[in-house]
């Protein structure tokens, strides 16, 4: 096997010419919090992880839509702006604003994005029903001066689901999230409440079809598909099972958390399996030794198509904080 520091070794990033955006460029967990004590705790946990590992394994999204009590939307927006401004440098902090057609939307944007936009990694738009609403939100955010701030879109209705391809191809959109609870409720009882449970959501055909449609649209557009929450917060084994279904069966590359105890199992479920990481290293080293031509590894033909897959596995593992064998670690710097 070649030594990767040798000058003749070609970097896989150059020779494989992987196309499209990196679906693992965002942390695999998006943690939501709207109560002040929990928002502060979430930010503290993120800062601790950043100090210990040098990377953010999860985003913290401060919630204005479900976090504010009725009539206290302005106070919640001011609090979220203060928390974002006080966040640890290098932290990934986002905000979920009210829907574009909600009376509090403009104040959310002006107060939070206008004050702390430079500390935000993205803005989550809930209950999006049309591309025009994304455009409207983009203009409102741009007026605050946050011209490059990415948008994440929450798809929560059957009508919105018919437009996921248009949402995913919007240049300002970085990620689409599936909103399970509202999606089921929007069917007005035609889908049973069991479809909102951790196991039932993977069994009902309409829900499963919607998830696959959203994930496929994101992959086609090079955007990040984010899976919905699991509300059974007291069952970590069930959460892990659901996260594995989302990541390994449905193609999601990110998932929501609503309790700090859910973060660890989600991050673990979205990591490559250790055997997959070992296989990726073995194949990539063999490919490098063959100057990236076709090669047989353990009796199976490998070529540049499979090399791209294994290269993505290696990058995913590095971003997830997994131990990277020293033989391939130089490729990641």
Secondary structure as UniProt FT lines:
FT   TURN            4..5
FT   TURN            7..8
FT   HELIX           12..16
FT   TURN            23..24
FT   STRAND          29..33
FT   HELIX           36..53
FT   STRAND          58..63
FT   TURN            65..67
FT   TURN            70..71
FT   HELIX           73..85
FT   TURN            89..90
FT   STRAND          93..97
FT   TURN            100..101
FT   TURN            103..104
FT   HELIX           105..108
FT   HELIX           109..113
FT   HELIX           114..116
FT   HELIX           117..119
FT   STRAND          120..125
FT   HELIX           131..143
FT   TURN            144..145
FT   TURN            147..148
FT   STRAND          150..155
FT   HELIX           158..161
FT   TURN            162..163
FT   HELIX           164..169
FT   TURN            171..172
FT   STRAND          173..178
FT   HELIX           180..185
FT   TURN            186..189
FT   HELIX           193..196
FT   TURN            198..199
FT   HELIX           200..202
FT   HELIX           205..221
FT   STRAND          224..227
FT   TURN            233..234
FT   HELIX           236..244
FT   HELIX           245..249
FT   STRAND          254..257
FT   HELIX           260..269
FT   HELIX           274..289
FT   TURN            290..292
FT   STRAND          295..297
FT   TURN            298..299
FT   STRAND          300..302
FT   HELIX           304..319
FT   TURN            320..321
FT   HELIX           326..329
FT   HELIX           330..332
//
